[in-house]
Amino acid sequence: MSSGNSGSAGGDAMVSGTDYNATGMVPCSMGSGQPTTNCNFGVKREGNGSGMVTITKSDGGTRTIFFKNGRATGYDQSQADRGAFRASKESDLYIIRIGDERYEIPEAVINGG
């Protein structure tokens, strides 16, 4: 995970050349029974366990997952999305399912650290 080194006092640093506080890769799977691979992500943190994680999917599209107070609360749903949103947390790992899509997001992505 990359972190930026410039930012306002008291604020989270930004990754140079982006609007993100951190970037990196998270495990993801785009279909039921499909193997897990790695997807690039960028996170915009709002503090207190809140923010948005934008993931670049294998087809080049993006998926943004919203967090509020340490909980995954939803995603950037479009009319084409048919799957239900489900989120759980195992230890320090968020498991996000949107239909057949699966994302594994470490707690440190949204909280920093």
C-alpha positions as CSV (number, residue, x, y, z in Angstrom):
1,M,0.0,0.0,0.0
2,S,1.4,3.4,-0.9
3,S,0.8,6.4,1.2
4,G,1.4,10.0,0.3
5,N,3.9,12.3,2.0
6,S,2.2,15.6,1.7
7,G,-1.0,16.8,3.3
8,S,-2.4,19.4,5.5
9,A,-1.5,19.5,9.2
10,G,-3.8,17.1,11.1
11,G,-5.0,15.6,7.8
12,D,-4.2,12.3,6.1
13,A,-1.4,12.5,3.5
14,M,-2.2,12.3,-0.2
15,V,-0.6,10.0,-2.8
16,S,1.3,12.3,-5.2
17,G,-0.6,12.8,-8.4
18,T,-3.9,11.4,-7.2
19,D,-6.9,12.3,-5.1
20,Y,-6.3,9.3,-2.8
21,N,-4.9,9.0,0.7
22,A,-3.4,5.6,-0.2
23,T,-3.3,3.2,-3.1
24,G,-2.4,-0.5,-3.4
25,M,-3.9,-3.9,-4.3
26,V,-6.7,-6.0,-2.6
27,P,-7.8,-9.5,-3.3
28,C,-10.8,-9.7,-5.5
29,S,-12.9,-12.1,-7.5
30,M,-15.4,-11.1,-10.3
31,G,-17.5,-14.2,-10.5
32,S,-18.8,-17.1,-8.5
33,G,-16.3,-19.9,-8.6
34,Q,-13.7,-17.6,-10.1
35,P,-10.2,-17.5,-8.6
36,T,-9.1,-14.6,-6.5
37,T,-6.8,-12.2,-8.1
38,N,-5.5,-8.7,-7.1
39,C,-7.3,-5.5,-8.0
40,N,-5.9,-2.0,-7.7
41,F,-7.5,0.4,-5.3
42,G,-7.4,4.0,-4.1
43,V,-8.9,5.2,-0.8
44,K,-10.3,8.6,0.2
45,R,-10.4,8.7,4.0
46,E,-12.8,10.9,6.0
47,G,-11.6,9.8,9.4
48,N,-13.3,7.8,12.2
49,G,-13.5,4.7,10.0
50,S,-15.4,6.5,7.2
51,G,-14.4,7.0,3.5
52,M,-14.6,5.5,0.1
53,V,-12.5,2.7,-1.5
54,T,-12.5,2.7,-5.3
55,I,-11.4,-0.6,-6.8
56,T,-10.4,-1.1,-10.5
57,K,-12.0,-4.3,-11.7
58,S,-10.3,-6.7,-14.1
59,D,-12.6,-5.4,-17.0
60,G,-11.3,-1.9,-16.4
61,G,-14.4,-0.7,-14.7
62,T,-14.5,0.7,-11.2
63,R,-16.4,-0.2,-8.0
64,T,-16.6,2.3,-5.1
65,I,-17.4,0.9,-1.6
66,F,-18.6,3.3,1.1
67,F,-17.6,3.0,4.8
68,K,-19.2,4.8,7.7
69,N,-17.9,4.5,11.3
70,G,-15.9,1.4,10.7
71,R,-18.7,-0.4,8.7
72,A,-19.1,-1.1,5.0
73,T,-22.4,0.5,4.2
74,G,-22.9,0.4,0.4
75,Y,-21.5,0.9,-3.0
76,D,-21.9,2.9,-6.2
77,Q,-24.9,0.9,-7.5
78,S,-26.1,1.4,-11.1
79,Q,-29.2,0.1,-12.8
80,A,-27.0,-2.6,-14.4
81,D,-26.1,-4.0,-10.9
82,R,-28.3,-7.0,-10.0
83,G,-26.5,-8.4,-7.0
84,A,-27.2,-7.8,-3.3
85,F,-24.6,-6.0,-1.1
86,R,-23.3,-8.0,1.8
87,A,-20.5,-7.1,4.1
88,S,-18.9,-8.9,7.0
89,K,-15.8,-8.4,9.0
90,E,-13.4,-11.2,10.1
91,S,-10.7,-10.0,12.5
92,D,-9.2,-6.9,10.6
93,L,-10.5,-7.9,7.2
94,Y,-13.7,-6.6,5.5
95,I,-15.3,-9.2,3.2
96,I,-17.5,-7.4,0.7
97,R,-19.8,-9.2,-1.7
98,I,-21.8,-7.5,-4.4
99,G,-23.7,-10.2,-6.3
100,D,-20.9,-12.6,-7.5
101,E,-18.2,-10.0,-6.9
102,R,-16.0,-10.4,-3.8
103,Y,-13.5,-7.9,-2.3
104,E,-11.2,-8.4,0.7
105,I,-10.3,-5.0,2.2
106,P,-8.0,-4.8,5.2
107,E,-9.2,-2.5,8.0
108,A,-5.9,-0.5,7.6
109,V,-7.0,0.6,4.1
110,I,-10.0,2.6,5.5
111,N,-8.4,3.6,8.9
112,G,-4.8,4.2,7.8
113,G,-1.8,2.6,9.4
